[in-house]
Amino acid sequence: MDQNSETIDEKKKTQIEEQIVRSIITAYERREIEYYELKEAAKYTLDHIDNVKTYFDLLYFLENLSGYWKIFKNILTLESGVKEKMKEQEIINRLSQHIKNIAH
């Protein structure tokens, strides 16, 4: 299965939204962003999160978000790492299946 086309469920979207909200609040409390930036980041998120349907969409959304506001870079990094682990697991599964097929 192509990991880029893997569908993102509502649970995952909610998890990402919660991470974004926590990042906004933390950055605002630390004075890393101004109030108007907080509002813009929240608006951008609300305007675009519904368009996220696949893992590729999610990474694209997070890349854009972190491009506008660096405070979201760690969410992008985390999700990119998750994608890499998914790729590794897919390779392991394919190799395991191949080995099983050879053994029979």
C-alpha positions, 0 to 999 in steps of 0.5 A: 500500500502506498503510504502517501495515499493512506486515508487519514481518519477523523481521530488522526485529524483531531489529534493533529488539531489538538497538537496545533492548538497546544502549539499555538497556546504554548507559543503565545504564552512564551511570546513567540507569536503575537495575538494576531498571528495566533488568530491567523494560524487558527483560521488557516488551520480551520480553513484547511484541515478539512481538505486533509484526506490522505497522509500526503495531504497531511504532510502538505498541510503541515509543511505549509503551516510550518512554512508560515509559522515556525512553531509548527515545525516540530509537528511536521517533523514528528509526522514525517518520522511516523511516515518513515516508520510506516514505510519501514514496516511496509518493507519489513512486511513485504520481505517477510512475505517474500521469505515465507513464499520462498520457504514454501 
